[in-house]
Amino acid sequence: MCKTLKILNLSCLAFCALFSFLQIPTAVDLSFSAIWFALVFTAVLGYFAFYTLQLKSNPRFYKVANKLYEYVPYFYLIVFVLRRSGKNSTSFAYDIICVIVWIIVSVLSFVVSRYFLSDKYFYKKNTGFKKPVVHKKTLGKKAAKEGLEWIDAFVQAVFAIILLNIFIFQLYVIPSESMVDEFLVGDRVLVFKISSGPKFPMTKVGLKDFKKYERGDITVFHNPQYPDTKQKELKNFYSQIVFMLTLTKVNLNTDEFGNPMADPLVKRVCAVGGEQLVMLDGVLYRRTKDHPDFEPVKEDSKWANWNLNELPGATKARVKFIPFTQKQYESLLETENDRRNFDINSFASEAQLLSNRFSRIVSQSTAQKSQKLRSDDVKKLLSDEQRDVYNLFSDNESVVNLLLSSPYASAWFDAFMTDWISSTPSSVLNGKELYGGDMYSDSLFRMNLMIKQCFAKLIIANSKAILSGNRDAIWEMSEERKSLYSQIDKLTLYMALNDSRNMMVFPPNAEDGNPTYIPEGSYFMMGDNRFNSLDMRHTYKSYRTSLMDSDDYSVTYSSMLEPKYVSHTQMLGSPCFRIFPFNRMGPVHSMRAKN
């Protein structure tokens, strides 16, 4: 055995032993198994590489030693991660020492396995060993040997790719249509990771992130919707291994319901640190400390896709979900125009007239009259869920029957139609100021009134039909009803799309009313396909909210808006090249102009 191999062999085994003992556990949990896996592996490696090969000068099992050396970096990386999976964390300095030892072990094992123990060089560099006579193998043994070699090559390739994925680049398959038309479902893109400061799994040890993302950059990042825990990171690491070993057939990275986790995500940077945002009617606005007034982000219109019906034919044919027709999109724009031009002061007078009209109609009902016009019983007549914009119209007949059978009908309807007036400043009523002080709150305030206006007209017409004994009139399509139902359809459609079309002020103002801003080094992301993108505007669980906070009888709707920003520590890299499909192969254009 040559002197160089002896030195390298002893050095590598010494560092392997050091690495193993560095995995000493501090708690009896999953991390406790790390040191035992490491010690057993090191002992087996020492037996074949030192005792048999070096001490006994027996080259019979040099291939076993060589194969173990080839797996040293991968096996110890798994042990490294396993040690950090317990409840007790390790210090940054301790992690650095372990990483340095792992790197030394990986380099030494690579040199030993590739240049001293490989079939090509072993007998050339170790002239003291006599090369044995190779006997012809039977067909069965030959097939078994080739099969094992293929499996070995596959497993090593998987681990090599995982190392590349962690530190250099990763192949990412686009899973959804949130980035149409830049990316389509099934696109394969390479994500460059070095500039984003990749880290060793379960630690903060790694390269420094030197890339500063700009508005318009497409990025891949960890989904902040999921808690950043050790268990999540550990599951993500081992699921990558299983995912690759099973040729992408088994994905263990699932949520509590067994659904694949939407992590990581690929979205576009739409805002950077130092900005406060609001979005209305598909226009993103921003302001900064130096520019306190909200101004449109002009660049956002370059990549924001609001109407997929306008896509080129070839691209549109590959899009599986188009949320609405061209006619519905035009209806959405009409609703926005109606909302902007809605006369609040005029409706305040109309609301009282509609209340009086309903009161006269229900006076025909045999239900007792209410004596306490603003009692708690009046407020409870219709729950928040029953006042949902969709339920108010879809269950309108049930609402009518409930009102007509209640002694609080007139009182509730009057409060529903007019209580908002007393809580609204005169400057808002006359159109001089925005309700809530911002355009988003003002838009919901106006939608609340527009929905109440339609609901009142419908409830009056249906109450009149029921009390007159002509219940079938509810389903008659007069021109007046057709016009009313058309307006109702537009309003319900718009509220169903509100969370994709608009966004409240983010980050929210401080309690004293002063604006707050996205922290430096953090970013706000959205998908280009705005109506089909669960992004940093949204949470994954819906909640019911009122359209007007100061209105106790406000219309409600089910929302998923809960904006959040992404820290630079969650950034994984930038898609740089699309490799599939071949007819769309080429560089990814971050700041592309819309076709």
Beta strands, then each sheet from edge to edge (+ up, - down):
strand 1: 169-173
strand 2: 188-192
strand 3: 218-221
strand 4: 265-272
strand 5: 276-280
strand 6: 283-287
strand 7: 295-296
strand 8: 503-506
strand 9: 522-526
strand 10: 538-546
strand 11: 556-561
strand 12: 566-567
strand 13: 571-580
strand 14: 586-587
sheet 1: 1+ 2- 13+ 3- 4+ 9- 12+
sheet 2: 1+ 2- 13+ 14-
sheet 3: 7+ 6- 5+ 8-
sheet 4: 10+ 11-
end
